[in-house]
Amino acid sequence: MNIMHPVLRRIDLNLLPVFDAVYRSRSVRLAAEELAMSTSALSHALSRLRSALNDPLFYREGHRMCPSVYASQLAPSICLLYTSPSPRD
């Protein structure tokens, strides 16, 4: 069984922690702190992810980053990547 969303197969997987952190924290600043990145670096990574997926992914509402409908659809697949157990050797 393949649980990965088909779109996730064609993007830079190094960008997925950025998506995950922003989705969970709803904040660029908090996500950057969690990932030990500058807010500028996180914003740049988020821009690359937005371009790769051709969707804004998050929009600002007050001081919060709210997910787009598409981001909400992708989130369960990305979450599974971080919570699924690693295969044993």
C-alpha positions in Angstrom: 0.0 0.0 0.0 1.4 3.4 -1.0 0.3 6.1 1.4 2.3 9.0 -0.1 0.3 11.7 -1.9 1.2 11.5 -5.6 2.3 15.2 -5.7 4.8 14.6 -2.9 6.8 12.2 -5.1 8.0 15.0 -7.4 9.1 17.7 -4.9 12.3 18.3 -2.8 11.6 16.2 0.3 13.8 18.6 2.3 11.0 21.1 2.1 8.5 18.8 3.9 9.7 19.6 7.4 9.0 23.3 6.6 5.4 22.5 5.6 4.9 20.3 8.6 6.3 22.9 11.1 4.2 25.8 9.6 1.1 23.6 9.5 1.4 22.6 13.1 2.5 25.9 14.6 0.6 28.2 12.2 3.5 30.6 12.5 6.6 31.2 10.4 8.6 32.4 13.4 7.7 29.4 15.6 8.3 27.0 12.7 11.7 28.6 12.0 12.7 28.3 15.7 11.6 24.7 15.8 13.7 23.9 12.7 16.7 26.0 13.9 16.4 28.2 10.8 16.1 32.0 10.3 12.7 33.3 9.4 14.2 34.4 6.1 15.4 30.9 5.3 12.1 29.4 6.2 10.2 32.0 4.1 12.5 31.2 1.2 11.9 27.4 1.6 8.1 28.0 1.8 8.3 30.0 -1.4 10.0 27.1 -3.1 7.4 24.8 -1.8 4.6 27.1 -3.0 6.2 27.2 -6.5 6.7 23.5 -6.6 3.1 22.8 -5.7 1.6 25.8 -7.5 -0.5 26.8 -4.5 -0.1 29.5 -1.8 -0.4 26.7 0.9 -0.8 29.2 3.7 -2.3 32.7 4.0 -1.9 35.2 6.7 -4.9 35.9 8.9 -3.9 38.3 11.6 -0.8 36.8 13.2 -1.5 33.3 12.1 -0.7 31.3 9.0 -3.9 29.5 7.9 -3.6 26.5 5.5 -5.2 26.6 2.1 -7.6 23.8 1.2 -4.9 22.1 -0.7 -2.5 22.3 2.2 -5.2 20.8 4.4 -5.5 17.9 1.9 -1.7 17.3 1.8 -1.2 17.6 5.6 -2.3 14.0 6.5 0.1 12.5 4.0 3.0 14.6 5.2 2.2 13.9 8.9 2.3 10.2 8.1 5.8 10.5 6.8 6.9 11.9 10.2 4.9 9.5 12.4 5.3 6.2 10.5 7.8 3.8 12.0 11.1 3.4 10.2 11.6 0.1 8.4 13.9 -2.3 10.2 17.1 -3.6 8.6 
